Structure formats: C-alpha cells, structure tokens
C-alpha cells in the first residue's frame, strides 16, 4: 500500500507538470502574436509542445495532448481530487472517474458538492463502481449538463482499429449506446440463426476453403461459437454491403478496403511458411497472405537489402507512381516519431524543399501526415535524412529524435546478426 501511495503521488506530480504546459502554450501563442506569425485558429504552439513531450515520453503527441487537457481540467476544476491523489488516498482510476463525469458541471459550487460526495465514496469503492456512481451523481446535480455532454459525445462518434497480438486487431466503434446495443443484439440473433439452421456464412478466417462455397444443402451444424459468428457476420456485412442512406449507392459500392501486405516470395509460392507482414500491424499467417495475394489486382515487387533490410527498389509489371509505391513500402506510416497514421492518409514530403534544391528521390522524401507535415513547415521542428530512410528530427528545444523505417527492423534476416568469422559478442 505504501508503494501504491508513492506511485499515486508521482502520477499526481506528473499531472501538475502537464497542466503547466498550458501556460507555456499561452506564452508561445503570445510570442507568435507579437511577431505577427499567429494566424486565425493557429494551434501550432500546441502542436510544438505536444510533439516535444510526446517524443521525449515515447508516445503519440495526440496522446500527450489529451493528457494535457485532462490534467488542466483536473487542476482547474477538481483541486481536492488532485490533492487526494497526491496524498495517495485514491489512484488514477478514481481520478479519471471523478474528472470525466463531473467535467460538464458548470456551477463551481455544485461541482464542489459533486466532488465531495465522490471523494467520500472513493474511500471504499473501486474505480469501476465509482465511475458508474459519478455519472448518477452528476446527472442529479446538473441534469442540463447531461444532454449537452451527450450531444458533444455524439459529435465525436468514430470507428478505429487497435492492433493486437497473433495477427488480430480490435475494431472499435463509438456510437450512441442505443445503436451499439441494437447492433450487438442483431448480430447475436443472426449468429443463433446461422448456428441453429446450419446456414453457411462467408468465412473471413485463414481457412483454405471458404464456407460460402459449400453445398447449399444439407448443412452440417456450425461449430463456431456465438462470438465467432458475431465477428464473422459483422465483417461480412461491412465488407460486402453498400450503404443505402448515405449518398450515391453506386459510388459508395465501388469503394473497397485497402491493406498493404508484404509477402516473401517463397511464402507466396507455397514453398515456405515465413510470415507475411501487414503494414503498421505485424505478422499475419501465410494462408491469409496467399489468399490476399491471389485476389490482388496487382503486385509490387520489392528488392530488400539482405543485411540492413532497407528496400532498394520497387517495380511493377504495370508501372505507375513507382516512387510513391516505394515510399509506401518503406515508410508504412507517418515518419514523425510515435505517429502511426497509415501512408494512404499521408503526404509525400520533400525533406529539403524542392524550391531550395531538394531532389525528388527516395533519399529526400518521406510520408508525413497532414498534422506533422504542417508542423515541419510552420514550426521550429526540423528534419534531415541521414541515409537508408532514417530521419533525424530536431525539436524546438534542440533535442534530437531518430525515426527508422519499419522495414529496416522487420526484414533484417537472422544471419545479419551473426558475429563475423565466428567471433562471439560483443564482436
């Protein structure tokens, strides 16, 4: 318990430091205004500081931005909660529950009353129970804020993917709760219907035989669990159906999902089980890779350096935008430290501007998402290429961060790490 209290105190101190970053942002914004460099809705000071902290903390600058916002809310609106955290009386889970549920209470006196009730409950409740209780208390103290919070939350609905281990990923959809429960209920009903009737559904697993091609009748009982069926039916609906309530059905129906998979040539030929790599995620099984390759409209052939793993060339039997394809293979995602934005949502940027003599070649190009592309050109962040696709970023405080192409790590063969002439480490 003493260790937990000490950890809580350190986390509270970190929140104080993150909240102090807001004052630094205000100061930098004022500097840009005095210098005449501040445009309307210019958030570059925010980006600069979040990028600096994110690089130092080895996390996404967007994550840092969210944490700064949370810390500022805590220090300005829930000071007693922060004091209890620093004293080791509560932990980070309790703090998040109190802050998140009470953030919409506008009246300061009511917010203090809300905070007092929740801190009393936090002394004997788990964070999960406290979060549920906090929502109820906040709704009773300030009912009007709940409607506004729900409206703002609905405006932030989104779908995103989180990579998991063993070739899996988690698809998350933030939608109104009524829709979410209705979707899950409908998927469950469909899953029971398929399993009870033995009906086939397209199998999106790595099996060589697709159950959609099975004989129409009779159907053996489906051996998949309800959870597996829910997942397979969801993927089937999303990948094959055309939305009917959003714009041109023909235009939307022509859109297909895109993935970038690197498949070793022997794996593609069925002569090896060396894993293929899904860009930005990691290894996938060889059977899935071969199925994707068989359905692909075209292949890019990539020449890899046998020792460094850096792509040397990319060509295609029907060439088009070869350099962009090369950079997509090399970079996989935005090349700012910590950013995972995929290349198809990035800009191909000249590291040294073409107007200043920068060549249009792989040694002077890199994929940057729009956020970090703007940061590079409009802030004090600088970047240089030091060879092999390696980028060295220099922050406004002159700290340096190196970003290496994912492929230079993923494709280095084991033989490249062997000691020369049998000499044991450290060589």
C-alpha positions as CSV (number, residue, x, y, z in Angstrom):
1,X,0.0,0.0,0.0
2,X,2.9,2.4,0.7
3,X,4.2,1.7,-2.8
4,X,0.8,2.4,-4.3
5,X,0.6,5.7,-2.4
6,X,4.0,6.7,-3.6
7,X,3.1,5.8,-7.3
8,X,-0.1,7.9,-6.9
9,X,1.8,10.9,-5.6
10,X,4.2,10.7,-8.6
11,X,1.4,10.4,-11.0
12,X,-0.2,13.5,-9.4
13,X,3.0,15.4,-9.8
14,X,3.2,14.4,-13.5
15,X,-0.4,15.8,-13.9
16,X,0.8,19.1,-12.4
17,X,3.7,19.3,-14.9
18,X,1.4,18.5,-17.8
19,X,-1.1,21.2,-16.7
20,X,1.9,23.7,-16.5
21,X,2.3,23.1,-20.2
22,X,-0.9,25.1,-20.8
23,X,0.9,28.2,-19.5
24,X,3.8,27.5,-21.9
25,X,1.4,27.2,-24.8
26,X,-0.2,30.5,-23.9
27,X,3.2,32.2,-23.7
28,X,4.3,30.8,-27.1
29,X,1.0,31.9,-28.7
30,X,1.5,35.4,-27.4
31,X,5.1,35.4,-28.8
32,X,3.8,34.4,-32.2
33,X,1.1,37.1,-32.0
34,X,3.7,39.8,-31.2
35,X,5.9,38.6,-34.0
36,X,3.0,38.7,-36.4
37,X,3.2,34.9,-37.1
38,X,-0.1,34.0,-35.5
39,X,-2.9,33.1,-37.9
40,X,-6.6,32.6,-37.2
41,X,-7.2,29.4,-35.2
42,X,-3.4,28.7,-35.2
43,X,-2.7,25.8,-32.9
44,X,1.0,25.4,-33.8
45,X,2.2,26.2,-30.3
46,X,0.0,23.4,-29.0
47,X,1.4,21.0,-31.7
48,X,5.0,22.0,-31.0
49,X,4.8,21.4,-27.2
50,X,2.8,18.1,-27.6
51,X,5.3,16.9,-30.2
52,X,8.2,17.7,-27.9
53,X,6.7,16.0,-24.9
54,X,5.5,13.0,-27.0
55,X,8.9,12.4,-28.4
56,X,10.6,12.6,-25.0
57,X,7.9,10.3,-23.4
58,X,7.9,8.0,-26.4
59,X,4.2,8.3,-27.0
60,X,1.9,9.9,-29.7
61,X,1.7,13.7,-29.5
62,X,-2.1,13.3,-29.7
63,X,-2.0,11.2,-26.6
64,X,0.0,13.9,-24.9
65,X,-2.4,16.5,-26.0
66,X,-5.3,14.5,-24.4
67,X,-3.4,14.0,-21.2
68,X,-2.6,17.8,-21.0
69,X,-6.3,18.5,-21.4
70,X,-7.2,16.1,-18.7
71,X,-4.5,17.4,-16.4
72,X,-5.7,21.0,-16.9
73,X,-9.3,20.1,-16.2
74,X,-8.2,18.3,-13.0
75,X,-6.1,21.2,-11.7
76,X,-8.6,23.9,-12.5
77,X,-11.9,22.2,-11.6
78,X,-11.1,19.4,-9.2
79,X,-8.3,20.6,-7.0
80,X,-9.5,18.5,-4.0
81,X,-9.3,15.3,-6.1
82,X,-5.8,16.2,-7.2
83,X,-4.8,16.8,-3.5
84,X,-6.3,13.4,-2.5
85,X,-4.4,11.7,-5.4
86,X,-1.1,13.3,-4.4
87,X,-1.7,12.2,-0.8
88,X,-2.1,8.6,-2.0
89,X,-5.7,8.3,-0.9
90,X,-7.0,7.5,-4.4
91,X,-5.4,6.3,-7.6
92,X,-5.6,7.2,-11.2
93,X,-8.7,5.3,-11.9
94,X,-10.7,7.2,-9.2
95,X,-9.3,10.5,-10.5
96,X,-10.4,9.7,-14.1
97,X,-13.9,8.7,-12.9
98,X,-14.4,11.9,-10.9
99,X,-13.0,14.2,-13.6
100,X,-14.8,12.7,-16.6
101,X,-18.2,12.5,-15.1
102,X,-18.1,15.9,-13.5
103,X,-16.4,17.9,-16.3
104,X,-19.8,19.2,-17.6
105,X,-20.9,20.7,-14.3
106,X,-20.7,24.4,-14.9
107,X,-21.5,25.8,-11.5
108,X,-18.4,25.9,-9.3
109,X,-20.4,25.4,-6.0
110,X,-22.3,22.4,-7.4
111,X,-19.0,21.0,-8.7
112,X,-17.5,21.2,-5.2
113,X,-20.6,19.4,-3.8
114,X,-20.3,16.7,-6.5
115,X,-16.5,16.3,-5.8
116,X,-17.1,16.0,-2.0
117,X,-19.6,13.2,-2.5
118,X,-17.4,11.3,-4.9
119,X,-14.3,11.6,-2.8
120,X,-16.2,10.2,0.2
121,X,-17.3,7.2,-2.0
122,X,-13.8,6.7,-3.4
123,X,-12.5,5.8,0.0
124,X,-14.3,2.4,-0.2
125,X,-15.3,1.9,-3.9
126,X,-13.3,0.6,-6.9
127,X,-12.8,2.9,-9.9
128,X,-15.3,1.0,-12.0
129,X,-18.0,1.3,-9.3
130,X,-17.1,4.9,-8.7
131,X,-17.4,5.7,-12.4
132,X,-21.0,4.4,-12.5
133,X,-21.8,6.3,-9.3
134,X,-20.2,9.5,-10.6
135,X,-22.5,9.5,-13.7
136,X,-25.6,9.2,-11.4
137,X,-24.4,12.0,-9.0
138,X,-23.5,14.3,-11.9
139,X,-26.9,13.8,-13.5
140,X,-28.7,14.6,-10.3
141,X,-26.7,17.7,-9.5
142,X,-26.8,19.2,-13.0
143,X,-29.4,17.5,-15.3
144,X,-29.0,20.0,-18.1
145,X,-25.3,19.2,-18.5
146,X,-26.1,15.6,-19.3
147,X,-27.9,16.5,-22.5
148,X,-25.1,18.7,-23.6
149,X,-22.5,16.1,-22.8
150,X,-24.5,13.5,-24.9
151,X,-24.7,15.9,-27.8
152,X,-20.9,16.6,-27.7
153,X,-20.2,12.9,-27.4
154,X,-22.4,12.0,-30.4
155,X,-20.4,14.5,-32.4
156,X,-17.2,12.5,-31.6
157,X,-18.5,9.2,-32.9
158,X,-15.9,7.3,-34.8
159,X,-14.5,3.9,-35.8
160,X,-10.9,3.0,-35.2
161,X,-8.6,0.0,-35.1
162,X,-6.2,-1.2,-32.3
163,X,-3.6,-3.8,-33.2
164,X,-3.5,-6.9,-31.1
165,X,-1.1,-9.9,-30.9
166,X,-1.2,-13.0,-33.1
167,X,-2.5,-11.4,-36.3
168,X,-5.6,-9.9,-34.7
169,X,-6.9,-6.4,-34.3
170,X,-9.8,-4.8,-32.4
171,X,-12.4,-2.8,-34.3
172,X,-13.9,-0.1,-32.0
173,X,-17.0,1.9,-32.9
174,X,-18.0,4.8,-30.7
175,X,-21.7,5.2,-31.4
176,X,-24.8,6.1,-29.3
177,X,-25.4,3.4,-26.8
178,X,-28.9,2.6,-28.2
179,X,-27.4,1.8,-31.6
180,X,-24.5,-0.2,-30.1
181,X,-26.7,-2.5,-28.1
182,X,-29.1,-2.8,-31.1
183,X,-26.2,-3.8,-33.4
184,X,-24.9,-6.4,-30.9
185,X,-28.4,-7.8,-30.4
186,X,-29.0,-8.1,-34.1
187,X,-25.6,-9.8,-34.7
188,X,-26.4,-12.2,-31.8
189,X,-29.8,-13.1,-33.4
190,X,-28.1,-13.6,-36.8
191,X,-25.5,-15.8,-35.1
192,X,-28.1,-18.0,-33.4
193,X,-30.0,-18.3,-36.7
194,X,-26.9,-19.3,-38.6
195,X,-25.8,-21.9,-36.0
196,X,-29.2,-23.4,-35.4
197,X,-30.1,-23.7,-39.1
198,X,-26.6,-24.7,-40.2
199,X,-26.5,-21.9,-42.7
200,X,-23.2,-21.0,-44.3
201,X,-21.7,-17.6,-44.0
202,X,-18.6,-16.3,-45.7
203,X,-15.6,-17.4,-43.7
204,X,-13.1,-14.5,-43.1
205,X,-10.6,-16.7,-41.3
206,X,-7.5,-18.1,-42.8
207,X,-9.0,-21.5,-43.8
208,X,-8.2,-22.6,-47.3
209,X,-11.8,-23.4,-48.1
210,X,-14.4,-20.7,-47.9
211,X,-17.7,-22.0,-46.4
212,X,-19.6,-19.7,-48.8
213,X,-18.7,-22.2,-51.5
214,X,-20.1,-25.2,-49.5
215,X,-23.0,-27.2,-50.9
216,X,-26.3,-25.4,-50.4
217,X,-27.9,-28.4,-48.6
218,X,-27.7,-30.2,-46.3
219,X,-25.6,-28.1,-44.0
220,X,-23.7,-29.6,-41.1
221,X,-24.1,-27.8,-37.7
222,X,-21.9,-24.7,-37.5
223,X,-19.1,-25.3,-35.0
224,X,-18.3,-21.7,-34.4
225,X,-19.1,-20.0,-31.1
226,X,-21.7,-17.2,-30.9
227,X,-18.8,-14.7,-30.5
228,X,-17.0,-16.0,-33.6
229,X,-20.2,-15.9,-35.6
230,X,-20.9,-12.3,-34.5
231,X,-17.4,-11.3,-35.6
232,X,-17.7,-13.1,-39.0
233,X,-21.2,-11.8,-39.8
234,X,-20.1,-8.2,-38.9
235,X,-17.1,-8.4,-41.2
236,X,-19.3,-10.0,-43.9
237,X,-21.9,-7.2,-43.7
238,X,-19.3,-4.3,-43.6
239,X,-17.2,-5.6,-46.4
240,X,-19.9,-6.7,-48.8
241,X,-22.9,-4.4,-48.3
242,X,-23.5,-1.0,-49.8
243,X,-24.9,1.8,-47.5
244,X,-28.3,2.9,-48.7
245,X,-28.8,6.1,-46.7
246,X,-25.5,7.9,-47.4
247,X,-25.1,9.5,-50.9
248,X,-24.6,7.7,-54.2
249,X,-25.0,3.9,-53.8
250,X,-23.0,3.2,-56.9
251,X,-20.1,5.4,-55.9
252,X,-20.1,4.0,-52.3
253,X,-20.4,0.5,-53.6
254,X,-17.3,0.9,-55.7
255,X,-15.2,1.6,-52.6
256,X,-13.2,-1.3,-51.2
257,X,-11.0,-1.7,-48.2
258,X,-7.2,-1.4,-48.7
259,X,-4.4,-3.3,-46.9
260,X,-0.7,-3.4,-47.6
261,X,0.8,-6.8,-47.0
262,X,4.4,-7.8,-47.7
263,X,4.7,-11.4,-48.6
264,X,8.1,-13.3,-49.0
265,X,8.2,-14.8,-52.5
266,X,8.6,-18.4,-51.2
267,X,5.5,-17.9,-49.0
268,X,3.5,-16.6,-51.9
269,X,4.6,-19.7,-53.9
270,X,3.5,-22.0,-51.1
271,X,7.1,-23.2,-50.5
272,X,7.6,-21.6,-47.2
273,X,5.6,-20.6,-44.1
274,X,7.7,-17.5,-43.3
275,X,5.1,-15.0,-42.1
276,X,3.9,-12.1,-44.2
277,X,3.7,-8.6,-42.6
278,X,0.6,-6.4,-42.5
279,X,1.9,-2.8,-42.8
280,X,1.6,-1.0,-39.5
281,X,0.5,-4.1,-37.6
282,X,2.8,-7.1,-37.8
283,X,2.9,-10.7,-38.9
284,X,-0.1,-12.5,-40.4
285,X,-0.4,-16.2,-41.1
286,X,0.9,-17.5,-44.5
287,X,-2.5,-18.9,-45.6
288,X,-4.2,-15.5,-45.3
289,X,-1.3,-13.8,-47.1
290,X,-1.6,-16.3,-50.1
291,X,-5.4,-15.7,-50.3
292,X,-4.9,-11.9,-50.3
293,X,-2.2,-12.2,-53.0
294,X,-4.4,-14.3,-55.1
295,X,-7.2,-11.7,-55.1
296,X,-4.9,-8.7,-55.5
297,X,-5.3,-6.7,-58.8
298,X,-1.5,-6.2,-59.0
299,X,1.7,-6.9,-57.1
300,X,4.6,-4.7,-56.2
301,X,8.0,-6.5,-56.3
302,X,10.3,-5.2,-53.6
303,X,14.0,-5.7,-53.5
304,X,15.3,-5.8,-49.9
305,X,18.9,-5.2,-48.8
306,X,20.0,-8.6,-47.3
307,X,21.7,-7.1,-44.2
308,X,20.1,-3.8,-43.5
309,X,16.5,-4.7,-44.5
310,X,16.1,-1.3,-46.3
311,X,14.0,-1.5,-49.6
312,X,16.3,-0.9,-52.5
313,X,13.7,-0.8,-55.3
314,X,10.1,-1.3,-56.1
315,X,8.8,-2.1,-59.6
316,X,5.6,-3.4,-61.2
317,X,4.6,-5.1,-64.4
318,X,2.2,-2.2,-65.0
319,X,4.3,0.7,-63.5
320,X,2.5,3.8,-62.1
321,X,3.8,6.2,-59.5
322,X,6.8,3.9,-58.7
323,X,8.4,6.2,-56.3
324,X,5.2,6.6,-54.2
325,X,4.9,2.9,-54.0
326,X,8.5,2.6,-52.9
327,X,7.9,5.1,-50.2
328,X,4.7,3.4,-49.1
329,X,6.6,0.1,-48.7
330,X,9.5,1.8,-46.9
331,X,7.5,4.0,-44.5
332,X,4.2,2.2,-43.9
333,X,3.1,5.2,-41.8
334,X,3.8,8.8,-41.0
335,X,7.5,9.2,-40.2
336,X,7.2,11.6,-37.3
337,X,8.3,9.8,-34.1
338,X,5.4,7.9,-32.5
339,X,2.9,8.6,-35.2
340,X,1.0,5.6,-36.8
341,X,-1.1,7.4,-39.4
342,X,-1.1,5.0,-42.5
343,X,0.7,6.1,-45.7
344,X,-2.5,6.4,-47.7
345,X,-3.6,9.2,-45.4
346,X,-0.2,11.0,-45.6
347,X,1.6,13.5,-47.9
348,X,4.8,12.6,-49.6
349,X,7.0,15.4,-48.4
350,X,10.4,16.7,-49.6
351,X,12.7,16.7,-46.5
352,X,14.7,19.5,-48.2
353,X,12.2,21.7,-50.1
354,X,12.4,21.3,-53.9
355,X,12.4,25.1,-54.1
356,X,15.7,25.0,-52.2
357,X,17.3,22.4,-54.4
358,X,15.9,19.3,-52.8
359,X,15.8,16.3,-55.2
360,X,12.7,14.3,-55.8
361,X,14.2,11.0,-54.8
362,X,13.7,8.4,-52.1
363,X,16.7,9.9,-50.2
364,X,14.8,13.2,-49.8
365,X,11.2,12.1,-49.5
366,X,9.2,10.7,-46.6
367,X,5.5,10.2,-45.8
368,X,4.1,12.7,-43.2
369,X,0.5,13.0,-42.1
370,X,-1.1,16.4,-42.6
371,X,-0.7,17.3,-38.9
372,X,3.1,16.7,-38.8
373,X,3.6,17.9,-42.4
374,X,2.3,21.3,-41.2
375,X,4.4,21.1,-38.0
376,X,7.6,20.6,-40.1
377,X,7.0,23.6,-42.3
378,X,5.3,26.1,-39.9
379,X,7.1,25.5,-36.6
380,X,10.6,25.2,-35.2
381,X,10.7,21.4,-35.7
382,X,13.4,20.4,-38.3
383,X,14.1,17.1,-40.0
384,X,17.0,15.7,-42.0
385,X,17.6,12.4,-43.7
386,X,20.8,10.6,-42.7
387,X,20.7,7.7,-45.1
388,X,18.8,4.5,-45.5
389,X,15.4,6.2,-45.0
390,X,16.4,7.2,-41.4
391,X,15.0,10.6,-40.3
392,X,16.6,12.7,-37.6
393,X,14.1,15.2,-36.1
394,X,15.3,18.2,-34.1
395,X,12.8,19.7,-31.6
396,X,12.4,23.4,-30.8
397,X,14.5,22.8,-27.6
398,X,17.2,21.2,-29.8
399,X,16.6,17.7,-28.7
400,X,17.1,15.0,-31.4
401,X,14.9,12.0,-32.1
402,X,15.7,9.3,-34.7
403,X,12.9,7.6,-36.7
404,X,13.7,4.5,-38.6
405,X,11.7,2.8,-41.4
406,X,9.7,-0.1,-40.0
407,X,11.0,-2.3,-42.8
408,X,14.6,-1.8,-41.7
409,X,13.8,-3.6,-38.5
410,X,11.2,-6.1,-39.8
411,X,13.1,-7.6,-42.7
412,X,16.7,-8.0,-41.3
413,X,17.5,-11.7,-41.5
414,X,18.9,-13.6,-38.6
415,X,22.2,-14.1,-40.5
416,X,22.7,-10.3,-40.4
417,X,23.1,-10.5,-36.6
418,X,25.6,-13.4,-36.8
419,X,29.1,-12.4,-35.5
420,X,31.8,-12.1,-38.2
421,X,34.1,-15.1,-38.6
422,X,32.6,-16.8,-35.6
423,X,33.7,-14.1,-33.1
424,X,31.2,-14.1,-30.1
425,X,29.6,-10.9,-28.9
426,X,30.3,-8.0,-28.4
427,X,32.2,-8.5,-31.7
